[in-house]
Amino acid sequence: MAMQTMKEISQEIINERSESARSYYRRAVRPIYGATVKGIPEHIGSAILIRLNESHFLATAAHVLDHNKNTSLYLGGDEFILLEFESLSTASPGGNRDNDHVDFAIAQIDDAIVSSLPEAMFITKD
């Protein structure tokens, strides 16, 4: 067995735990798509699925939801799910999202969306 430095041991542990977290939470992360003028899906960003108490939420960057001004938004998965909801987003200072250093949005999603995501995992407060 070769000797390892503390830096090498630490990096191994970080890599193992990062991979474990990715494997565990992967099903809670979903892509968000828009549609081009030809109707072709275009990846815009991603979202995290969250469950708090008995409610389900989608969290993403506010600039991702800004695209809803130009296209319908769809949640990716086994099929595209049209996203229709009211959301809370951080404000873009002076109308410029580049100045929004928080860039966060969250929306409660209804049971129809939740039921169309049978393989999804929702992150809980636990």
KEKE-3310 file (N, C-alpha, C; in steps of 0.2 Angstrom, whole numbers, plus 5000, padded with zeros to 4 digits):
npx = (5004:5003:5009:4999:4996:4989:4982:4979:4971:4961:4955:4951:4941:4932:4929:4922:4911:4905:4901:4892:4882:4878:4873:4862:4854:4851:4839:4831:4834:4829:4828:4824:4815:4812:4804:4809:4805:4802:4797:4806:4813:4822:4835:4835:4838:4839:4830:4826:4818:4807:4800:4790:4782:4767:4767:4773:4787:4795:4811:4822:4833:4829:4831:4829:4815:4812:4812:4799:4792:4795:4793:4784:4786:4794:4795:4807:4809:4802:4793:4789:4783:4771:4774:4764:4761:4761:4774:4786:4799:4815:4818:4823:4835:4833:4827:4837:4843:4856:4860:4855:4859:4855:4845:4834:4820:4804:4791:4775:4770:4757:4747:4745:4756:4765:4761:4764:4777:4784:4796:4803:4812:4809:4817:4818:4815:4822)
npy = (4994:5011:5026:5040:5057:5070:5079:5071:5061:5068:5073:5062:5058:5069:5067:5055:5058:5068:5061:5052:5061:5067:5055:5052:5064:5066:5063:5073:5084:5093:5096:5112:5117:5127:5132:5132:5143:5134:5124:5116:5108:5118:5119:5128:5129:5123:5115:5112:5100:5101:5096:5102:5101:5096:5101:5103:5110:5119:5125:5137:5147:5164:5170:5160:5157:5170:5168:5164:5174:5174:5161:5146:5136:5121:5106:5094:5077:5060:5064:5079:5092:5104:5119:5128:5140:5151:5161:5165:5177:5184:5202:5210:5222:5238:5232:5224:5209:5205:5212:5206:5198:5188:5180:5170:5159:5152:5141:5134:5118:5109:5094:5087:5089:5084:5070:5066:5064:5051:5045:5054:5063:5072:5084:5085:5094:5086)
npz = (5000:4995:5002:5007:5005:5016:5008:4997:5003:5008:4996:4990:4999:4997:4984:4984:4992:4985:4973:4979:4984:4971:4965:4974:4974:4961:4954:4959:4952:4937:4920:4912:4898:4884:4869:4852:4838:4828:4835:4842:4856:4867:4878:4893:4907:4923:4937:4954:4963:4977:4992:5005:5020:5015:5003:4986:4977:4965:4962:4955:4944:4943:4931:4922:4922:4917:4904:4900:4895:4882:4877:4880:4894:4899:4909:4910:4908:4908:4899:4891:4902:4903:4910:4921:4932:4946:4951:4963:4962:4963:4962:4947:4947:4942:4930:4925:4924:4926:4936:4947:4960:4967:4960:4960:4960:4964:4964:4968:4964:4956:4960:4948:4940:4949:4949:4937:4937:4941:4944:4950:4963:4978:4986:5004:5020:5028)
capx = (5000:5007:5008:4996:4997:4983:4979:4976:4966:4955:4953:4947:4935:4928:4926:4917:4905:4902:4898:4887:4877:4875:4869:4856:4850:4851:4832:4828:4836:4826:4830:4818:4815:4808:4803:4811:4800:4800:4794:4811:4815:4829:4837:4836:4841:4837:4826:4827:4811:4807:4794:4790:4776:4763:4767:4778:4789:4801:4816:4826:4835:4824:4832:4826:4808:4811:4811:4792:4790:4796:4791:4781:4792:4792:4799:4810:4808:4801:4790:4789:4777:4770:4774:4759:4760:4763:4780:4790:4806:4819:4817:4829:4837:4833:4825:4842:4844:4863:4861:4851:4865:4852:4843:4831:4813:4801:4784:4772:4768:4751:4747:4745:4763:4769:4759:4767:4785:4784:4803:4807:4813:4808:4821:4814:4819:4826)
capy = (5000:5017:5031:5045:5063:5072:5082:5065:5057:5073:5074:5055:5058:5074:5064:5050:5061:5072:5056:5050:5066:5067:5049:5053:5069:5067:5063:5079:5090:5092:5102:5116:5118:5132:5129:5137:5145:5128:5119:5111:5109:5121:5119:5134:5129:5117:5116:5107:5098:5101:5095:5105:5098:5092:5104:5102:5116:5119:5130:5138:5154:5169:5171:5154:5159:5175:5165:5162:5180:5172:5154:5141:5132:5113:5102:5088:5070:5055:5068:5087:5094:5111:5123:5134:5142:5158:5160:5171:5178:5190:5207:5212:5229:5242:5228:5221:5203:5204:5215:5202:5194:5182:5176:5164:5159:5146:5140:5128:5114:5105:5087:5084:5089:5079:5063:5065:5063:5046:5043:5060:5063:5078:5085:5087:5097:5081)
capz = (5000:4995:5007:5004:5009:5018:5003:4993:5007:5008:4989:4989:5003:4994:4977:4986:4995:4980:4969:4983:4984:4965:4964:4978:4972:4953:4952:4961:4947:4931:4915:4909:4891:4880:4862:4846:4833:4824:4840:4844:4862:4868:4885:4896:4913:4927:4943:4959:4966:4984:4996:5012:5023:5010:4996:4981:4974:4960:4963:4949:4944:4941:4924:4918:4922:4913:4897:4899:4891:4875:4875:4885:4898:4900:4913:4906:4912:4903:4894:4893:4906:4902:4917:4922:4939:4948:4955:4967:4960:4965:4957:4943:4949:4936:4925:4922:4928:4927:4943:4952:4963:4971:4954:4963:4959:4967:4962:4970:4958:4958:4960:4941:4938:4953:4947:4930:4938:4946:4945:4953:4970:4980:4992:5010:5025:5032)
cpx = (5004:5005:5004:4996:4990:4979:4976:4971:4960:4952:4949:4941:4930:4925:4921:4911:4901:4898:4892:4881:4874:4871:4862:4851:4848:4843:4828:4829:4833:4828:4823:4820:4811:4807:4805:4805:4797:4798:4799:4813:4822:4830:4838:4839:4839:4833:4827:4820:4811:4800:4794:4783:4773:4763:4773:4780:4794:4805:4820:4829:4830:4825:4829:4819:4807:4810:4804:4789:4790:4793:4788:4787:4789:4798:4801:4809:4807:4797:4790:4782:4777:4770:4769:4758:4762:4769:4782:4797:4809:4818:4824:4830:4837:4831:4831:4844:4851:4865:4858:4856:4862:4849:4840:4823:4810:4794:4781:4769:4762:4752:4747:4752:4767:4767:4762:4775:4786:4791:4807:4807:4812:4813:4817:4818:4824:4832)
cpy = (5006:5022:5037:5052:5065:5075:5076:5062:5062:5073:5067:5056:5063:5071:5059:5053:5065:5067:5053:5055:5067:5061:5050:5058:5070:5067:5069:5085:5088:5098:5106:5118:5124:5128:5135:5139:5139:5123:5114:5113:5113:5122:5126:5134:5123:5119:5110:5106:5098:5100:5098:5104:5094:5095:5103:5109:5114:5125:5131:5145:5158:5170:5166:5155:5165:5173:5164:5168:5178:5165:5151:5138:5125:5110:5096:5082:5065:5058:5075:5088:5102:5114:5129:5135:5149:5157:5166:5171:5184:5195:5208:5220:5233:5238:5224:5215:5202:5207:5211:5197:5188:5177:5170:5165:5152:5147:5134:5125:5110:5098:5084:5084:5084:5072:5062:5064:5057:5044:5049:5059:5071:5079:5088:5091:5093:5080)
cpz = (5000:5000:5003:5008:5011:5013:4998:4996:5007:5001:4988:4992:4999:4988:4979:4988:4990:4975:4973:4983:4977:4963:4968:4976:4965:4951:4955:4956:4940:4926:4913:4902:4889:4873:4857:4842:4829:4829:4843:4851:4863:4876:4888:4902:4917:4933:4948:4962:4973:4987:5003:5014:5018:5004:4992:4978:4969:4961:4957:4949:4941:4933:4919:4917:4918:4906:4895:4895:4884:4872:4881:4888:4899:4904:4910:4911:4907:4897:4896:4896:4905:4909:4917:4929:4940:4952:4959:4964:4963:4960:4953:4944:4942:4929:4922:4926:4929:4934:4948:4954:4966:4965:4956:4961:4962:4965:4965:4964:4960:4957:4953:4939:4943:4951:4941:4931:4943:4948:4949:4960:4972:4986:4998:5015:5029:5028)
residu = (MET:ALA:MET:GLN:THR:MET:LYS:GLU:ILE:SER:GLN:GLU:ILE:ILE:ASN:GLU:ARG:SER:GLU:SER:ALA:ARG:SER:TYR:TYR:ARG:ARG:ALA:VAL:ARG:PRO:ILE:TYR:GLY:ALA:THR:VAL:LYS:GLY:ILE:PRO:GLU:HIS:ILE:GLY:SER:ALA:ILE:LEU:ILE:ARG:LEU:ASN:GLU:SER:HIS:PHE:LEU:ALA:THR:ALA:ALA:HIS:VAL:LEU:ASP:HIS:ASN:LYS:ASN:THR:SER:LEU:TYR:LEU:GLY:GLY:ASP:GLU:PHE:ILE:LEU:LEU:GLU:PHE:GLU:SER:LEU:SER:THR:ALA:SER:PRO:GLY:GLY:ASN:ARG:ASP:ASN:ASP:HIS:VAL:ASP:PHE:ALA:ILE:ALA:GLN:ILE:ASP:ASP:ALA:ILE:VAL:SER:SER:LEU:PRO:GLU:ALA:MET:PHE:ILE:THR:LYS:ASP)
# end
